[in-house]
């Protein structure tokens, strides 16, 4: 079996926190894969394309989260295996 234990990726810093992915942790699992998904979405903007197709009839003065942030939360939750997404709190828009 071929492994990529020496492979690593650098991600842009979030605030003052540095994010680096490495694959030398052995047989472990986590939701860190969502960072790769977020990075891919930044590159191809699939959420942006989907958002452009959704009509938002909400009153702007009462809107706290954009359609894009709601969509991104749902898509990423499903990708992480949280189909019901009943335990998520939306992050501030700057982090999405």
NORWO-V82488 format. One line per field, one symbol per residue. phi: phi as a letter, one per 30 degrees, with the letter a starting at -180 (. if undefined). psi: psi as a letter, one per 30 degrees, with the letter a starting at -180 (. if undefined). burial: + if it has 16 or more other ideal C-beta (glycine too) atoms within 10 Angstrom, else -. A space follows every 50 residues. Layout:
BEGIN
phi=???
psi=???
burial=???
END
This chain:
BEGIN
phi=.dbcdddbbccddciccccbcbbcdidbbacdeddddddddddchddddd ddccdccddedcdcbdedddddedddddddjcedhdbccddeeddc
psi=kklhffklkklkkjbgkkkkklhggailllgfffeeeeeeeeefheeeee effkkjgljefgkekleeeeeeeeeeeeffgiefhfgkkklkfff.
burial=----------------------------------+--+--+-----+--- +-------------+-+++++++-+++--+---------------+
END
